[in-house]
Amino acid sequence: MSKNKNVIITGASKGIGKSIAELFAANGNNLFLCSRGEASLYKTMEELMNKFPNVTIKAKPADLSVKEQAKEFGNWCLKSGDPSVLINNTGLFEPGSVYNEPEGTLESQMAVNLYSAYHLTRTVLPAMMKNKKGHIFNLCSIASLNAYKNGGAYSISKFAMYGFSKNLREEMKAHGINVTHVIPGAAYTDSWSGSGIDPKRIMEADDIAKMIFAASQLSPQACVEEIVIRPQLGDL
């Protein structure tokens, strides 16, 4: 990737999103970051600005599960130029089962894990389509492929995210825009701290970031459609 491309990363204040942001910034790309947590987001922005002073790094707190905020964030990014890469990383795991999870769990999981990506993508796509180039990465999950115990609405929403990404891939072929479905298993982030799981049993957030960055480096006539990456010993 040539220098100083505009890269949009959601859920960027910690975990996989932060690892992705650091790697793209290290390679000379401008970043446009968002997450719901204002304090952690600005802290991440400050850390990255200090570490990589030669690139532009901007951040805007937003709850992308709210359609208006997703569209507002997308339009805010567009004010600084056309995006080259969009990484839809926003997501939240709420455990439960269809038969007994709290009322409203499906709605909230769909809003965070699918609608956020849908509305942000629709907002920035016209600029990408005009330029006939770009790359969209959609963070799905192993739960997008297989049902599992205590998955409930989360797994349903991740199956839906996978369907969204696969449809988008087909639609964007004619417009020169690559779409990649990223399907990671367990990676050690804040959500795993205190779980008792040995960090060496599951992947590092950097592992997913490295795969996404590598896929973004190919020639325009190549598209990595799907990245499936699991812990070496398999799923938990």
C-alpha positions in Angstrom: 0.0 0.0 0.0 1.3 3.4 -0.9 1.8 6.0 1.9 -0.8 8.1 3.6 -4.0 6.4 2.6 -7.1 7.0 4.7 -8.1 4.0 6.8 -11.3 3.9 8.9 -11.2 1.6 11.9 -14.2 1.0 14.2 -13.9 -0.4 17.7 -10.4 1.0 17.7 -9.7 1.9 21.3 -8.5 -1.6 22.4 -8.0 -5.2 21.5 -8.0 -6.2 17.9 -9.0 -2.8 16.7 -6.1 -1.1 18.5 -3.7 -3.6 17.1 -5.0 -3.0 13.6 -4.7 0.8 14.0 -1.1 0.5 15.2 0.0 -1.6 12.3 -1.6 0.6 9.7 -0.2 3.7 11.3 3.3 2.1 11.4 3.1 1.7 7.7 2.3 5.3 7.0 -1.5 5.4 6.8 -3.8 8.1 8.1 -6.3 6.8 10.6 -9.9 7.7 11.4 -10.9 5.9 14.6 -14.1 5.4 16.6 -15.4 3.6 19.6 -18.0 4.1 22.3 -15.6 4.7 25.1 -14.5 8.3 24.8 -11.6 8.2 27.3 -10.1 5.0 26.0 -10.4 6.2 22.4 -8.6 9.5 23.0 -6.0 7.7 25.0 -5.3 5.4 22.1 -5.3 8.3 19.7 -2.7 10.1 21.8 -0.5 7.0 22.1 -0.5 6.5 18.3 0.1 10.2 17.6 3.1 10.2 19.8 4.4 7.0 18.3 3.7 7.8 14.7 4.0 11.6 14.3 4.2 11.5 10.5 0.7 10.4 9.9 -2.7 12.0 10.6 -4.7 10.3 13.4 -8.2 11.5 14.2 -10.8 10.0 16.5 -14.5 10.5 17.1 -16.5 8.8 19.8 -19.6 7.2 18.5 -22.1 4.4 19.3 -22.4 2.8 15.8 -25.3 0.7 16.9 -27.3 3.9 16.5 -27.9 4.5 12.8 -27.7 8.2 13.0 -24.3 8.1 14.8 -22.9 5.5 12.3 -23.9 7.8 9.4 -22.5 10.9 11.2 -19.2 9.2 11.8 -19.0 8.1 8.2 -19.7 11.7 7.0 -17.1 13.0 9.5 -14.5 10.7 7.9 -15.4 11.8 4.4 -14.7 15.4 5.2 -11.0 14.6 5.4 -10.9 12.8 2.0 -12.0 9.5 0.4 -11.3 6.3 2.4 -9.1 3.6 0.9 -9.7 1.0 3.7 -12.7 0.5 5.9 -12.4 -2.0 8.8 -15.7 -2.8 10.4 -14.5 -4.1 13.8 -17.2 -2.9 16.1 -18.7 -5.8 18.0 -20.0 -7.0 21.4 -20.5 -10.5 22.9 -23.5 -11.0 25.0 -23.7 -14.6 26.1 -27.1 -16.4 26.2 -29.4 -18.9 24.6 -32.4 -18.2 22.4 -34.8 -19.7 24.9 -33.7 -17.7 28.0 -31.6 -14.7 27.1 -33.1 -11.3 28.2 -35.8 -9.7 26.1 -34.1 -7.3 23.6 -30.8 -9.2 23.4 -31.3 -10.1 19.7 -32.1 -6.5 18.8 -29.0 -5.1 20.7 -26.7 -7.7 19.3 -27.9 -7.1 15.7 -27.5 -3.4 16.2 -23.9 -3.6 17.4 -22.7 -6.5 15.3 -24.4 -5.9 12.0 -26.3 -2.6 11.6 -23.2 -0.6 12.7 -21.2 -2.0 9.7 -24.2 -1.8 7.3 -24.9 1.9 7.9 -21.3 3.0 8.0 -20.4 1.0 4.9 -23.4 2.5 3.0 -22.3 6.0 4.0 -18.7 5.7 2.7 -19.2 3.4 -0.2 -20.2 6.1 -2.8 -16.7 7.7 -2.4 -15.0 4.3 -2.8 -17.2 3.5 -5.8 -16.4 6.8 -7.5 -12.7 6.0 -7.2 -13.2 2.4 -8.3 -10.9 1.1 -5.6 -10.8 0.4 -1.9 -10.9 -2.5 0.6 -13.5 -3.3 3.2 -12.8 -5.8 6.0 -15.7 -7.1 8.0 -14.9 -8.7 11.3 -17.0 -11.8 11.6 -16.3 -14.6 14.0 -16.0 -18.4 14.2 -19.5 -18.0 15.6 -20.4 -16.9 12.0 -19.7 -20.5 10.8 -20.8 -22.8 13.6 -23.4 -22.7 16.3 -22.1 -23.2 19.8 -23.3 -23.4 23.4 -24.3 -20.0 24.9 -24.0 -18.3 21.5 -27.6 -17.3 21.2 -28.2 -13.9 19.7 -24.5 -13.2 19.3 -24.0 -16.1 17.0 -27.2 -15.2 15.0 -25.8 -11.6 14.6 -22.4 -12.9 13.5 -24.0 -15.3 10.9 -25.8 -12.2 9.6 -22.6 -10.2 9.5 -21.0 -13.0 7.4 -24.0 -12.9 5.1 -23.7 -9.1 4.7 -20.1 -9.4 3.9 -20.5 -12.2 1.3 -23.3 -10.2 -0.4 -21.2 -7.0 -0.4 -18.3 -8.9 -2.0 -20.5 -9.9 -4.9 -21.9 -6.4 -5.3 -18.5 -4.7 -5.2 -16.7 -6.9 -7.8 -17.8 -4.7 -10.7 -16.7 -1.5 -8.8 -13.0 -2.5 -8.1 -13.5 -2.7 -4.4 -12.3 -5.7 -2.4 -14.3 -7.2 0.5 -12.7 -9.6 3.0 -14.6 -11.6 5.6 -12.3 -11.9 8.7 -13.3 -14.9 10.8 -11.2 -15.1 14.0 -11.4 -17.6 16.8 -10.5 -16.6 20.4 -7.9 -13.8 20.6 -6.6 -12.5 23.9 -8.2 -9.1 24.6 -9.6 -7.3 27.6 -12.8 -9.4 27.4 -10.7 -12.5 28.3 -8.8 -11.0 31.2 -10.0 -12.5 34.5 -11.5 -15.5 32.6 -8.8 -17.9 33.9 -7.9 -18.8 30.3 -4.1 -19.1 29.7 -3.2 -16.3 27.2 -0.9 -18.8 25.5 -4.0 -21.0 24.7 -5.5 -18.4 22.4 -4.3 -16.0 19.8 -2.9 -12.5 20.1 -4.8 -9.5 18.8 -1.7 -8.8 16.7 -2.2 -12.1 14.8 -5.5 -10.9 13.4 -4.1 -7.4 12.6 -1.2 -8.9 10.7 -3.4 -11.0 8.5 -5.7 -8.0 7.7 -2.7 -5.8 6.8 -1.2 -8.5 4.7 -4.4 -8.9 2.7 -4.5 -5.2 2.1 -1.1 -5.3 0.4 -2.0 -7.4 -2.6 -2.3 -6.2 -6.2 -5.7 -4.7 -7.2 -6.5 -7.8 -9.2 -6.3 -10.1 -6.1 -8.8 -10.3 -3.4 -8.5 -12.4 -0.2 -12.2 -13.2 0.3 -12.0 -14.9 3.6 -9.5 -15.2 6.5 -10.2 -18.0 9.0 -7.8 -18.0 11.9 -8.0 -20.1 15.0 -5.9 -20.9 18.0 -3.3 -23.5 17.2 -5.1 -26.0 19.5 -8.4 -25.2 18.0 -11.5 -23.5 19.3 -12.2 -23.4 23.1 
